[in-house]
């Protein structure tokens, strides 16, 4: 990566990515929003130049790349599939994924299904391997539901924890919610978690039934998409104004009552 001053101002710097051999971590839009609205131009230029991609799903990756650059020759690209089962079922293939970079010096891209690679994403396995091999890893800016939701919640952004999906078992999920609420109060820490979209409404009802009425909950739905909605209320307030969250990708943020 090289830095060049812009307009001779020391406070205005823009990044130009030269094609140095590296594993580039390329964020993907969180929905169907046009890529130019959520991804910077240097990312799009880089996408058009790479020829090797490690991806969570080949079909959606091809679709995204074609959307980002309609002129791209998809059939000339090489894709390596890395989903949540790869490490457990085929751990022996992971080192081979990095051979174009490690042995031939060819830059490679890492794509998640949505958002930032390696953040709540199986791509973390290949990044860890690249670091072990001493390969250069370049993270690029782009949408992250975790950070976007935290920014808009009004909660503590200095101490927070993302827990991914909560337990499926009802009793265990109830215990987990109580533990997260207790941490929010004891540690002044924002607690973030998600659910499969069709279970969002049920999870919201369980949060309201389990936690204190004065505890605050931010619901961040469809971030960066046309239906985006981010709102913070107490659980007592949510109880009388339940939103419909089914089929809407949603991030839940739990925090202590206002003092």
N, C-alpha and C positions, 0 to 999 in steps of 0.2 A: 504494500500500500504506500502510496506517495501523497504528500500533502503539498498543496500549492496555495499561496495567498491569493485572494480575490480582491480586486479593486484596491490593491495596496493597503488594505486594512488589516491590522493584526488581530482584529476581533471577528473577521469574516473569513472562514476557511472552508473550503469544500474538498471533498474526498474524490480522488480519481483512482480507481482500482486497476493497477497493471496486472497482467495475467501471470502473476508469480505462481509457482507450484504450491498449492495449498488446498486444504479442504474448506470450501466456502459454505457457511451455514446460512442458507437463504430462506427467510420467512415467506410464508404463503398467506394470501388473504384468508380471513376467517369465514367468508361467505362468498356470495356472487357479486360483491362490489367490484367495479372495474379496477384492475390492478394498478392503473396510474393514479388512483385516488389514495392508495394505501402503501405503495412501494415506491421508493425513490428511484430516479432515473439510472443511477449507477448500477443498482441491482438488476434492472431490466437489461442493461447493456451486457452485464456479466452473464445473465441467463442465456443470452443469444450466442455467447462465445464458448461456453462449456460443452464438452462432448461426453462426459461421464457423470452419471447421477446415481446417488444412493437414495432410495425413496421408500416411503412407507407403503405406497400402493402405486404400481406402475401405471395403471389405467388413469387414475386421477392426476398423476404427475404429468403424463403426456397431454392430458386435457388442459392442465394449467399452463404448461409451457407453450402450447399452441395459442392459448388465449393471450399470454404475455407477448408473444411474437408470432403473428400469423405466418411470417415468412420462414420460420424455422423448419429445417428438414428433420422431422421427428424420427424418421427411419434411420437416420445416420447416427443417432444417439445410442449410447449403451446404458441400460438401467440395471441396477442391483437392488433387489427387494429386501427391505429390512423392516419387518413388522414386529409386533409384540411377541410372536412365537419363534422368531428366528434364533435368538440367543439360546433358548431352551432346546429346540428341536434340531437346529443345524449350526451349532457353535463353530464348527470347523470351517465354515464358509466366510466368516467375518474377515479374517486376515486377507483373503483373496480379493475382497472388495476394494482394498486400498492399493493393490498392485499398480494400477496405472499411475498413481501419485508416487508411491514409494520407489518403484523400480524404473518408471519411465519419465517421471517428472511432469506428468500431465495434471493440470488442475482439475479438481472434482467438485461437484456440488452435492449438498445434503438437503433434501426437501422433506418436510413433515406433511401430514394431511392438511393441517391448517395451523397458522400461527408460527411460532419460532421452533426450529429444530432443536432437539435435545432437551427441551423444557417440557416436562410431563410427556415425554415422547421417546420411543425406542431408539431414536437416533443417538441418544446419549452413549449407547454401547460402542458405536463406531467412532465417536469423538474420543472416548476414553482410550480406545485402541490406537487412534492417531497420536494422541498425546504420549502414550507409552513408547511408540516408535519414533518419537521426536519429530513428527511431521508438523508442518505449520497449519494452524487452525485459525480461520478468519470468520468471526461472527459478524453478520450484517444486520442493520437495523430493519425493523418491520413490526407488524402488529402482534401483540401478545395480549391475550384476553386477561391474563393475570395482572399485568401492570396497568392495562387500560381500566379494568374494573376497580383496582385499588386507587388509581388516580381520581376517579369520579365518585368514590364512595364517601369521602370525608372522614375515613377512618385512619388509624395510625399507619403511616407508610414507612416508619422507621423500624418497626418490628412486626413481621407478619409471617404466616406459615400457610403453604398450599398443601392440601391433603389429598388431592385427586378425588377419586370416588369413595364415598363412605361405604361401610359394610352393607351387604345385602340382607343379612339376617336382621329382622326387626328389633330384637332385643339388643343385639350388639350395636346396631345403628343408634338406638336410643342412648346407650351408654356412651358412645362416641360423641354424640351431640352434646351431652352433658359435660363431658371432658373438655370439649372445645370451648364451650361457653365458660367453663371454670378458668381455662387458660386466658381467655379474653379479659376476664376480670382480674385475675391474679397477676398476669404478666403484661397487661395493657397491650396485648398482641392481637392483631387482626387475623381471623381464621377464614381461610378460603377453601372452597370445595365445589365439586361439580356432580352432576348426575346425568344418566342417559336421558335425553330430552323427553321421551314419552313418560318418564317417571318424575319429571320436575314438579308437577302439581302435588303428587303424593308426598314428595320430600318436603315441600313448603308446608303442607299441613302438619307433618311430623315435627318440623322445627317449631312451629307455633304451639303445638301441644306439649312439647318437651321443655322448651326454654322459657325464661322469665318474660313476662309481658313487656317489661321496660327495656329488655335487650334489643339492640338495633340490628337490623338485617338490611344489607344492600343487595338488590337483585339487578344484575347486569345481563340483560338479554340481547342477543343478536348484535353484539358489538361490531362496529364499523359497517353494519349492513343497513339497508333501508328501514327495517323495523326496529332499529336500535332503541332500547329503553333502559336507562340506568336510574334507579330511584332508591333512596334510603329512608326507611321508616322504622318505628318500633314494631315489635311483633304484635302488640295490641292494635296498632294502626293497620298493619297488614291483615289482621284477622277480619276486619270489616271491609277491606278492599282487596280481595284475593285476585291477582292477575291470572290470566290463562297462559301457562308456560309450556304446554304440551307441544312437542316438535320444534321448540325454540331453543337453540344452544344458549345455555344460561350459566353464569358464574354466581355462586352464592358467597357473600362475605358477612361474617358474624362478628359483632363487636359489642363491647359493654355499653351500658346505659349512659346517657349524657349526665354529667355531674353538674 
